[in-house]
Structure formats: structure tokens, C-alpha cells
Amino acid sequence: MNTANETAARSNPGVSGMSLYVPRPRVSLRDWCEWTGNSWDKVQAVVGRSFRQPAAYEDAYTMAATAVLRLIRQYNIDPRNVGQLALGTESSKDNSAGAVIVRGMVDRELERLGLPRLSRQLEVPEFKHACLGGVYALKSALRYVAFDANGRQAIVVCSDIAAYERGSSGEQTQGAGAVAMLVEAQPKMFEVDLAHAGSASDYRGPDFRKPFLRHFHHEYGQRHRRLHDFPIFSGKYSTFAYLDEVGQATDAMIQRLGMADLDFLNGAGGLFFHRPYHMMPLQALAFIYARALARAPQPHADFRALCEQAGVSPEGVVAECRNTPDLYGEFVRQGAHADAAQDAHPLTTKLSGLVRKSAAFQQLLATRVNLGTDWAMELGNLYTAALPAWIAAGFEQALEDQVEWTNAKLYAIGYGSGDASEAIPLRVVPGWREAAAKIGFRAALAESTDLTREQYEALHDGHDVALDRPPTNQFVIARTGDTYEAAFQDLGVDYYDYAQ
């Protein structure tokens, strides 16, 4: 089995540049707490500080195209040398076309700028699996540049709109945005080691779904007269699924790396998780850390003491590390209702709550999870773009803080409800600072206008709202077709422009 040192010595394909786009309309969660009577202290600690609300002229495709155009211009990419444009999203509006819509917008603006269009020999796949679609798109692009690109590049763009009903438990975890990544065989930011990545998936039934039939249900239709993409979800069940699948994928990666669990954590230069809200990655890391203590080759001094404080059996926690639960099977057997959701790792979950308060875990957070975290708390949930956005924030902050990151081992742990997870080793390459300097994360965050309660509620409910500033330097929906005749049809097809 290859060791981690051998992995670092090998040259892997990876990412050479990143760009971010988030809508200008911003909802301050402090303001939202005042509007709704929620606790600001709790929301800030668990969720974050703000989220972005897309304007009426934006969708997942306009955001993706804006991020791709920024990437091309910020990194001086020759569009003719791009052989794959992969889109990861769960916010598609078209069940036929996908990434090619993004291509169409980008081509026309490149032409207006006097630049070449993207190559005609361009693959345009779209990847969907909840929040993990972007990771799958990245894996496709990495395989493309490694095996059949013949020196050409790939662009991956993750773009999503996370929308929840007003008054629901998910409302404060909304968000919107897109992240584009330049993928090359000889990367200039970080390598991606797919040979030692860990994968996991299992069918989890009603865990965060968006079935079309919900729009035809009488009660749903009465509550949502306009078409909205609100998911069907059960928070407790989805949390159990997240922790279990992330644990399974991380286990698979550690096994392929041939490392001990604690060595993996202690040797990491950075840990990045999918983040639907601020606390979820911390829960996942505490869960993984508790299992690492239980699996230590030699009895760890802290493990039994923490188990005693938590009131759980050390042997029980060790036994739970071997669990490969059928969450959906248990859910169905218990009556397929949210109250029937069962935690497959109850002892480990209880121990994790105490682990999060320990000095050792707080040190782990301060040294392994600090970079980019504060900036990510301004974004809200970006679904497929949440993980790459955090990574982009981490690189830009590492540059600003003059962190010595060259050859650092990073780990990206993605997750998509339903569910599936990917745990992937990364390595920061020499010269990363030059590439990181072009990301523009802080600049993208600065383009914001705080919404009033009336503006937010109107935008959220699908109404056009006059904003303080018109759209600039971004793609917008210009109009939507309404012709449905025998000779020509464009009913529901959006047409796009670039707002200068």
C-alpha cells in the first residue's frame, strides 16, 4: 500500500485557479433575527452571519457564467484551450440542457470583448447529486486532463440557490452563489489525489429531496402559488445521514492512505467540509475525532476519561465504529416518519458533543479548520459551491496571513443528501501564492447591498424588487420566451444578456 509520503511525491492533476460570484442582495442574519424573533447569539454560533438572496434576474446559470467569465479573465485563460466545461448544480431549471447554457452566455461576452470563444470541441456535462454534484464534476475534469485532454484544460463551475420556506427551520441556512475552478494536469494551486480518495453512498429515501410531484400537491400548491425549489427534508434524519456518510467516506480515504486516524488529523494542514451551515462541519469533525480516539492503536489517555464524562461505554463507542447502518431500512421499519429517525451511532454522537468542548479539539479547530472559516460565515449555504467556496476562502486568507502552506496536506470532504460523500486528499503546490492572489474572494464579498425585510420577503417569494443598484458586470435573464406554436416554440426558455 502506498504511503502518504509517496502520494505527496507523485504529480497529480489539480486546480490552478478559482473565482467566486455571489449575488449582491445580502440578508444580515442579525437583522433577520430581529424580523423573526430568533436568537442572534444562537444563529450566529450555529449558522453564520449572513446569506445572499438572488435577484429576480438571476438563476444558477447566470451565476455560473459570471463565475466562469471571471475565471477566464482573472487567470488569462485562452478559451480555445478549454476542452471540458463541467457544471455541478442541484438548481437546474432545464431538464435537457445544462452546462451548454453557461457556454452560450460566456461565448457571446467573450466575443463582445474581442476574445476567442470557447473551443467548439468542448465537452459540456452537468452533474447532479444534491450538494455533491460539484465534487463529481471536479472528479470528471481531473480524469479528463489526466487521460485524454492532450494538454488542454478544464473548467468546473458549481452554482446553486439554496432556498427554504419562510418560517421553516432551514430559512436561516439559505444562500446563493457560484465557484469556478481551472483544472490542469500540472496544477498551480493544489493537486488532487484521486487514487487515495474515499467514496461512500447509500439510499436514504426522503432525506432532502426535490420531487416534481410536490408541485402538484394541493396543500403545497396553495402555500406556494409560484414555482419554488424548496426541498422536502427532515432535519434530524438528514443530520444522522450526514454524519454517517461523511464518516464512511473518511474511513475509506484513511484506509487507502494507510494511515492511523489520529495521524490523518494531526498531519492535516487544513480540513474542509461541505458546510450547509457553520456548525455542521464542526459536528462532523468532532464525530470523526471521537472515532479516531476510539480506534487509536494504543489506548488514548483522553478516550476513557471523555467516555466517563459523557456517560458512555468505551467498548460501545468502539463497537459503533464498525457500524454500517441501513438508515433508510430502519426508518421504513419504524414507520417512515421524522419521529422514527434513529441515530445509528448514539454513543459516538453523545461523546462527540463533549469532544467539541475539549481543549484538544479546540486546538484542532484553531490549527486545521481556521483558514477561510470566518469568511465562509458570510455566504450562507451554497449547496454544490459551499465546499469549493470555503477552499477558495482558505487559500486567499492563507495568502493574506502569509501562511507557509507549500506542500501542506489538505483534505476536502464533500457530501450530498440522499446520500453520498467523497473524502479527497489535496496537496498545496509550490507557487500557489501567485494563483491564490487572483481568486478575488474578498472583492466578491464586498459587492453587497443589505436588504430590508420587505425587499427580502418580496424577492424570496418570487417578486421583482427595485434594488439600490442595477446589475453590473454580471449575466442576467433578459426575457423568457412565451411562444408555443407548431412552427416555433420557446415557451419557458430564458434569454440572457451581460449587464456591463
C-alpha positions as CSV (number, residue, x, y, z in Angstrom):
1,M,0.0,0.0,0.0
2,N,1.3,3.5,-0.9
3,T,2.1,5.7,2.0
4,A,1.1,9.4,2.4
5,N,4.8,10.4,1.6
6,E,4.7,8.5,-1.7
7,T,1.4,10.3,-2.5
8,A,3.0,13.7,-1.9
9,A,5.9,12.8,-4.2
10,R,3.7,11.9,-7.1
11,S,2.4,14.5,-9.5
12,N,-1.4,14.6,-9.7
13,P,-3.7,16.8,-11.7
14,G,-5.4,19.6,-9.8
15,V,-6.7,23.1,-9.6
16,S,-4.8,26.2,-10.9
17,G,-7.3,28.9,-10.2
18,M,-10.6,29.8,-8.6
19,S,-13.2,32.5,-8.8
20,L,-16.3,33.4,-6.8
21,Y,-19.6,35.0,-7.7
22,V,-22.3,35.7,-5.1
23,P,-25.5,37.8,-5.7
24,R,-25.3,41.4,-4.5
25,P,-28.5,41.3,-2.3
26,R,-27.5,40.3,1.2
27,V,-29.6,39.3,4.2
28,S,-27.9,40.1,7.5
29,L,-28.8,37.3,9.9
30,R,-28.7,39.8,12.8
31,D,-31.4,41.7,11.0
32,W,-33.3,38.5,10.2
33,C,-33.3,37.6,13.9
34,E,-34.9,40.9,14.7
35,W,-37.5,40.4,12.0
36,T,-38.4,36.8,13.1
37,G,-37.7,36.9,16.9
38,N,-34.9,34.3,16.7
39,S,-31.8,34.5,19.0
40,W,-28.9,36.2,17.3
41,D,-26.4,34.7,19.6
42,K,-27.6,31.2,18.7
43,V,-28.0,31.8,15.0
44,Q,-24.5,33.4,14.7
45,A,-22.9,30.4,16.6
46,V,-24.8,27.7,14.7
47,V,-25.4,29.2,11.2
48,G,-23.3,32.2,10.4
49,R,-23.7,36.0,9.9
50,S,-25.4,36.4,6.5
51,F,-26.6,34.9,3.3
52,R,-27.1,36.1,-0.3
53,Q,-30.5,36.2,-2.0
54,P,-30.5,36.1,-5.8
55,A,-32.2,38.9,-7.6
56,A,-35.2,38.2,-9.9
57,Y,-32.9,38.5,-13.0
58,E,-30.6,35.7,-11.7
59,D,-30.5,31.9,-11.8
60,A,-28.0,29.1,-11.4
61,Y,-26.9,29.6,-15.0
62,T,-26.3,33.3,-14.8
63,M,-24.2,32.9,-11.6
64,A,-22.2,30.1,-13.2
65,A,-21.5,32.1,-16.3
66,T,-20.4,35.1,-14.3
67,A,-18.0,33.0,-12.3
68,V,-16.6,31.3,-15.4
69,L,-16.1,34.6,-17.2
70,R,-14.3,36.0,-14.1
71,L,-12.1,32.9,-14.0
72,I,-11.1,33.3,-17.7
73,R,-10.3,36.9,-17.3
74,Q,-8.6,36.8,-13.9
75,Y,-6.3,33.9,-15.0
76,N,-5.8,35.0,-18.6
77,I,-7.1,31.6,-19.9
78,D,-7.2,31.0,-23.6
79,P,-10.8,29.8,-24.2
80,R,-9.7,27.8,-27.2
81,N,-7.6,25.6,-24.9
82,V,-10.5,24.5,-22.7
83,G,-11.8,21.0,-23.5
84,Q,-14.4,20.5,-20.8
85,L,-16.8,22.8,-19.0
86,A,-18.4,20.8,-16.2
87,L,-21.4,22.2,-14.3
88,G,-22.3,20.9,-10.8
89,T,-25.7,22.0,-9.6
90,E,-29.0,21.0,-8.0
91,S,-30.7,24.2,-9.1
92,S,-31.2,23.4,-12.8
93,K,-34.2,25.0,-14.5
94,D,-33.9,22.8,-17.6
95,N,-34.2,19.0,-17.8
96,S,-32.4,18.9,-21.1
97,A,-29.6,21.5,-21.4
98,G,-27.2,22.5,-18.7
99,A,-23.6,23.5,-19.0
100,V,-24.1,24.4,-22.6
101,I,-26.4,27.3,-21.4
102,V,-23.4,28.6,-19.5
103,R,-21.2,28.2,-22.5
104,G,-23.6,30.2,-24.6
105,M,-23.5,33.2,-22.3
106,V,-19.7,33.1,-21.9
107,D,-19.1,32.8,-25.7
108,R,-21.1,35.9,-26.5
109,E,-19.5,38.0,-23.9
110,L,-16.0,36.8,-24.9
111,E,-16.8,37.8,-28.5
112,R,-18.0,41.2,-27.4
113,L,-14.7,41.7,-25.6
114,G,-12.8,40.8,-28.7
115,L,-11.6,37.4,-27.3
116,P,-12.0,33.9,-28.9
117,R,-14.9,31.8,-28.0
118,L,-14.6,28.6,-26.1
119,S,-13.4,25.7,-28.2
120,R,-16.0,24.1,-30.4
121,Q,-14.5,20.8,-29.3
122,L,-15.8,21.3,-25.8
123,E,-17.5,18.7,-23.5
124,V,-20.4,20.3,-21.6
125,P,-21.6,17.8,-18.9
126,E,-23.8,18.6,-16.0
127,F,-23.6,16.6,-12.7
128,K,-26.4,16.3,-10.2
129,H,-26.3,14.7,-6.7
130,A,-27.5,17.3,-4.2
131,C,-24.6,19.2,-2.8
132,L,-22.0,16.6,-4.1
133,G,-22.6,17.3,-7.8
134,G,-19.7,19.8,-7.9
135,V,-17.2,17.3,-6.4
136,Y,-18.3,14.8,-9.1
137,A,-17.9,17.5,-11.7
138,L,-14.4,18.1,-10.4
139,K,-13.5,14.4,-10.5
140,S,-14.6,14.3,-14.1
141,A,-12.5,17.2,-15.0
142,L,-9.5,15.8,-13.2
143,R,-9.8,12.5,-15.1
144,Y,-10.2,14.4,-18.4
145,V,-7.0,16.4,-18.0
146,A,-5.1,13.3,-16.8
147,F,-6.1,10.9,-19.5
148,D,-7.5,12.4,-22.8
149,A,-7.0,16.2,-22.7
150,N,-3.7,16.2,-24.6
151,G,-2.6,19.3,-22.8
152,R,-5.9,21.1,-22.7
153,Q,-7.6,22.5,-19.6
154,A,-10.9,22.0,-18.0
155,I,-13.2,24.4,-16.1
156,V,-15.5,23.2,-13.4
157,V,-18.3,25.5,-12.1
158,C,-20.5,24.8,-9.1
159,S,-23.6,27.0,-8.9
160,D,-26.7,26.8,-6.7
161,I,-29.5,28.6,-5.0
162,A,-30.4,27.2,-1.5
163,A,-34.0,28.3,-0.8
164,Y,-36.2,27.3,2.1
165,E,-39.7,28.3,3.1
166,R,-40.0,31.4,5.2
167,G,-40.7,30.3,8.8
168,S,-39.1,26.9,8.3
169,S,-36.2,25.5,10.3
170,G,-34.0,25.9,7.2
171,E,-34.8,29.6,6.4
172,Q,-31.6,31.0,8.0
173,T,-29.5,28.5,6.1
174,Q,-30.3,29.9,2.6
175,G,-27.7,31.2,0.2
176,A,-26.7,31.5,-3.5
177,G,-23.5,31.7,-5.4
178,A,-21.1,30.0,-7.8
179,V,-17.4,29.0,-7.8
180,A,-15.4,28.2,-10.9
181,M,-12.2,26.2,-10.9
182,L,-9.4,25.9,-13.6
183,V,-8.3,22.3,-13.8
184,E,-4.9,21.3,-15.3
185,A,-2.6,18.3,-15.4
186,Q,0.2,20.4,-13.9
187,P,-1.7,22.5,-11.3
188,K,-0.6,25.8,-9.9
189,M,-2.7,25.8,-6.6
190,F,-3.2,22.3,-5.4
191,E,-3.0,18.7,-6.5
192,V,-6.0,16.3,-6.1
193,D,-5.1,12.7,-5.2
194,L,-8.0,10.7,-6.6
195,A,-6.0,7.5,-6.1
196,H,-6.4,7.8,-2.4
197,A,-9.9,9.3,-2.2
198,G,-12.7,7.7,-0.3
199,S,-16.2,7.3,-1.6
200,A,-19.4,6.3,0.2
201,S,-23.1,6.3,-0.7
202,D,-26.4,4.8,0.4
203,Y,-30.0,5.4,-0.5
204,R,-31.7,7.4,2.3
205,G,-35.3,7.7,1.0
206,P,-36.9,11.0,1.9
207,D,-33.6,12.6,3.1
208,F,-33.7,16.0,1.4
209,R,-35.5,15.5,-1.9
210,K,-37.0,17.8,-4.6
211,P,-39.6,15.6,-6.3
212,F,-41.6,17.2,-9.1
213,L,-44.8,15.8,-7.8
214,R,-44.7,18.1,-4.8
215,H,-45.7,21.0,-7.1
216,F,-49.0,19.2,-7.9
217,H,-50.0,18.5,-4.3
218,H,-53.0,20.6,-3.3
219,E,-51.7,21.8,0.0
220,Y,-48.2,22.6,-1.4
221,G,-49.7,24.4,-4.4
222,Q,-51.9,26.5,-2.1
223,R,-48.9,27.6,0.0
224,H,-46.6,28.2,-2.9
225,R,-48.6,29.7,-5.8
226,R,-45.3,30.5,-7.7
227,L,-42.9,27.7,-8.6
228,H,-40.3,27.4,-5.8
229,D,-37.4,24.9,-5.4
230,F,-38.0,24.4,-1.7
231,P,-36.7,20.9,-0.7
232,I,-38.6,18.2,1.2
233,F,-36.5,17.4,4.3
234,S,-36.4,16.2,7.9
235,G,-33.7,17.9,9.8
236,K,-32.9,15.2,12.4
237,Y,-32.8,12.4,9.9
238,S,-30.7,14.4,7.5
239,T,-28.2,15.1,10.3
240,F,-27.8,11.4,11.1
241,A,-27.3,10.7,7.4
242,Y,-24.7,13.4,7.0
243,L,-22.6,12.2,10.0
244,D,-22.8,8.6,9.0
245,E,-21.8,9.0,5.3
246,V,-19.1,11.6,5.9
247,G,-17.6,9.1,8.5
248,Q,-17.8,6.2,6.0
249,A,-16.1,8.2,3.2
250,T,-13.4,9.5,5.6
251,D,-12.8,5.9,6.8
252,A,-12.4,4.8,3.2
253,M,-9.8,7.5,2.5
254,I,-7.8,6.9,5.6
255,Q,-7.7,3.2,4.8
256,R,-6.4,3.9,1.2
257,L,-3.8,6.3,2.6
258,G,-2.6,3.6,5.0
259,M,-2.7,6.0,8.0
260,A,-4.0,5.9,11.5
261,D,-7.0,8.1,12.1
262,L,-5.2,10.4,14.6
263,D,-2.2,10.7,12.3
264,F,-4.5,11.8,9.5
265,L,-6.0,14.5,11.7
266,N,-2.7,15.7,13.3
267,G,-0.9,15.8,10.0
268,A,-3.5,17.8,8.1
269,G,-2.6,21.3,7.1
270,G,-6.3,22.1,6.6
271,L,-9.6,20.3,6.7
272,F,-12.5,21.5,4.6
273,F,-16.0,20.1,4.7
274,H,-19.3,20.6,2.9
275,R,-21.0,23.3,5.1
276,P,-24.8,23.7,4.9
277,Y,-24.3,25.9,8.0
278,H,-21.4,26.8,10.3
279,M,-21.9,24.1,13.0
280,M,-22.4,21.1,10.7
281,P,-18.6,20.7,9.7
282,L,-17.7,21.1,13.4
283,Q,-20.2,18.3,14.3
284,A,-18.7,16.1,11.6
285,L,-15.1,16.7,12.7
286,A,-16.0,16.0,16.3
287,F,-17.6,12.8,15.2
288,I,-14.5,11.8,13.2
289,Y,-12.2,12.8,16.1
290,A,-14.2,10.8,18.6
291,R,-13.9,7.7,16.3
292,A,-10.2,8.4,15.9
293,L,-9.7,8.3,19.7
294,A,-11.6,5.1,19.9
295,R,-9.5,3.5,17.1
296,A,-6.1,4.6,18.4
297,P,-3.6,1.6,18.3
298,Q,-2.7,2.2,21.9
299,P,-5.5,3.2,24.4
300,H,-5.6,7.0,24.2
301,A,-5.4,8.7,27.6
302,D,-8.3,11.1,26.7
303,F,-10.7,8.5,25.4
304,R,-11.8,6.7,28.6
305,A,-11.8,10.0,30.5
306,L,-14.1,11.6,27.9
307,C,-16.3,8.5,27.8
308,E,-16.7,8.6,31.5
309,Q,-17.6,12.3,31.5
310,A,-20.1,11.7,28.7
311,G,-21.6,8.7,30.5
312,V,-21.0,6.2,27.6
313,S,-19.3,2.9,27.4
314,P,-15.8,3.0,25.7
315,E,-16.4,-0.5,24.4
316,G,-19.8,0.6,23.0
317,V,-18.2,3.5,21.1
318,V,-15.5,1.2,19.7
319,A,-18.2,-1.2,18.5
320,E,-20.1,1.6,16.8
321,C,-17.0,2.4,14.8
322,R,-17.8,-0.8,12.9
323,N,-21.4,0.2,12.2
324,T,-22.5,0.2,8.5
325,P,-26.2,1.1,9.2
326,D,-29.2,0.8,6.9
327,L,-30.7,4.1,8.0
328,Y,-33.5,4.0,5.4
329,G,-34.4,0.4,6.2
330,E,-34.7,1.3,9.9
331,F,-36.6,4.5,9.0
332,V,-39.2,2.5,7.0
333,R,-39.5,-0.3,9.6
334,Q,-40.2,2.4,12.2
335,G,-43.0,3.9,10.2
336,A,-41.3,6.3,7.8
337,H,-41.8,9.4,9.8
338,A,-39.4,12.1,11.2
339,D,-40.0,10.9,14.7
340,A,-38.8,7.4,13.7
341,A,-35.4,8.6,12.7
342,Q,-32.8,6.6,14.6
343,D,-29.2,7.6,15.3
344,A,-27.0,4.7,14.2
345,H,-24.1,6.0,16.4
346,P,-25.8,7.3,19.6
347,L,-22.9,6.7,21.9
348,T,-20.4,8.3,19.5
349,T,-22.8,11.2,18.9
350,K,-23.1,11.8,22.7
351,L,-19.3,11.6,23.1
352,S,-18.8,14.0,20.2
353,G,-20.8,16.7,22.0
354,L,-18.3,16.5,24.8
355,V,-15.3,16.2,22.5
356,R,-16.2,19.6,20.9
357,K,-15.6,21.3,24.2
358,S,-12.3,19.7,24.9
359,A,-9.0,21.6,24.7
360,A,-7.5,19.1,22.2
361,F,-10.4,19.6,19.8
362,Q,-10.4,23.4,20.1
363,Q,-6.7,23.3,19.2
364,L,-7.6,21.1,16.2
365,L,-10.1,23.8,15.1
366,A,-7.6,26.6,15.6
367,T,-4.9,25.0,13.6
368,R,-6.7,22.8,11.0
369,V,-10.1,24.5,10.4
370,N,-9.4,28.2,10.9
371,L,-8.5,29.3,7.4
372,G,-11.4,30.7,5.4
373,T,-14.0,29.8,8.1
374,D,-14.8,33.4,9.1
375,W,-15.3,34.5,5.5
376,A,-17.5,31.4,4.8
377,M,-19.8,32.5,7.6
378,E,-20.9,35.4,5.3
379,L,-22.0,33.2,2.4
380,G,-24.9,31.0,3.7
381,N,-25.4,27.6,2.1
382,L,-24.2,27.4,-1.5
383,Y,-25.0,23.7,-1.9
384,T,-22.5,22.4,-4.6
385,A,-20.4,25.6,-4.3
386,A,-20.2,25.5,-0.5
387,L,-17.1,23.3,-0.3
388,P,-15.1,24.9,-3.1
389,A,-16.0,28.4,-1.8
390,W,-14.5,27.5,1.6
391,I,-11.4,26.2,0.0
392,A,-11.1,29.4,-2.1
393,A,-11.5,31.5,1.1
394,G,-8.9,29.4,2.8
395,F,-6.3,30.0,0.1
396,E,-6.9,33.7,-0.1
397,Q,-6.7,34.0,3.7
398,A,-3.6,31.9,3.8
399,L,-2.1,34.3,1.3
400,E,-3.1,37.4,3.3
401,D,-1.8,35.8,6.6
402,Q,1.4,34.7,5.0
403,V,0.9,31.1,5.9
404,E,3.7,28.8,4.8
405,W,1.4,26.3,3.0
406,T,3.6,24.9,0.3
407,N,3.3,21.0,0.3
408,A,0.7,21.2,3.0
409,K,-1.7,18.2,3.1
410,L,-5.3,19.3,2.9
411,Y,-8.4,17.2,2.9
412,A,-11.7,18.1,1.2
413,I,-14.8,16.2,2.4
414,G,-17.9,16.7,0.3
415,Y,-21.4,15.5,1.0
416,G,-24.7,15.3,-0.9
417,S,-28.0,14.4,0.7
418,G,-29.8,11.3,-0.4
419,D,-26.9,10.4,0.1
420,A,-23.2,10.2,-0.8
421,S,-19.8,11.6,0.4
422,E,-16.3,12.0,-1.0
423,A,-13.2,12.4,1.1
424,I,-10.2,13.6,-1.1
425,P,-6.6,14.4,-0.2
426,L,-5.1,17.6,-1.7
427,R,-1.6,19.0,-1.7
428,V,-0.6,22.6,-1.9
429,V,1.9,23.0,-4.7
430,P,4.9,25.4,-4.9
431,G,3.9,28.7,-6.5
432,W,0.4,28.6,-5.1
433,R,0.6,32.2,-3.9
434,E,0.5,33.7,-7.4
435,A,-2.6,31.7,-8.3
436,A,-4.3,32.4,-4.9
437,A,-3.7,36.2,-5.4
438,K,-6.1,36.1,-8.4
439,I,-9.1,34.5,-6.6
440,G,-10.8,37.7,-5.6
441,F,-12.8,36.2,-2.8
442,R,-12.8,39.3,-0.5
443,A,-13.6,41.5,-3.5
444,A,-16.6,39.3,-4.4
445,L,-17.9,39.6,-0.8
446,A,-17.6,43.4,-0.9
447,E,-20.2,43.7,-3.7
448,S,-23.2,43.7,-1.5
449,T,-26.4,45.6,-0.6
450,D,-28.2,44.8,2.6
451,L,-31.9,44.1,2.1
452,T,-34.8,45.4,4.1
453,R,-37.3,42.9,5.5
454,E,-39.8,44.0,2.8
455,Q,-37.3,43.6,0.0
456,Y,-36.1,40.2,1.3
457,E,-39.6,38.8,1.6
458,A,-40.6,40.0,-1.8
459,L,-37.5,38.6,-3.5
460,H,-37.9,35.3,-1.6
461,D,-41.5,35.0,-2.7
462,G,-40.6,35.4,-6.4
463,H,-41.4,39.1,-7.0
464,D,-39.3,41.6,-8.8
465,V,-37.9,44.2,-6.5
466,A,-36.2,47.5,-7.3
467,L,-32.8,47.3,-5.8
468,D,-30.5,50.2,-4.8
469,R,-28.0,49.5,-7.6
470,P,-28.6,47.9,-11.0
471,P,-26.8,44.7,-12.0
472,T,-23.2,45.4,-13.3
473,N,-20.5,43.1,-14.6
474,Q,-22.7,40.0,-14.5
475,F,-25.0,37.9,-16.6
476,V,-28.8,38.5,-16.2
477,I,-32.0,37.0,-17.5
478,A,-33.2,39.4,-20.2
479,R,-36.5,37.8,-21.0
480,T,-38.3,34.5,-21.1
481,G,-39.9,33.0,-24.2
482,D,-43.6,32.5,-24.4
483,T,-44.2,31.2,-27.9
484,Y,-45.9,27.9,-28.2
485,E,-46.8,27.3,-31.9
486,A,-46.5,24.5,-34.3
487,A,-43.7,26.2,-36.3
488,F,-41.7,27.6,-33.4
489,Q,-41.6,27.1,-29.7
490,D,-39.6,28.8,-26.9
491,L,-42.1,28.6,-24.1
492,G,-40.2,28.9,-20.8
493,V,-36.8,29.3,-22.5
494,D,-34.7,32.1,-20.9
495,Y,-32.6,34.5,-22.9
496,Y,-29.6,36.1,-21.3
497,D,-27.6,39.3,-21.6
498,Y,-24.5,40.7,-19.9
499,A,-25.0,43.8,-17.8
500,Q,-21.9,46.0,-18.0
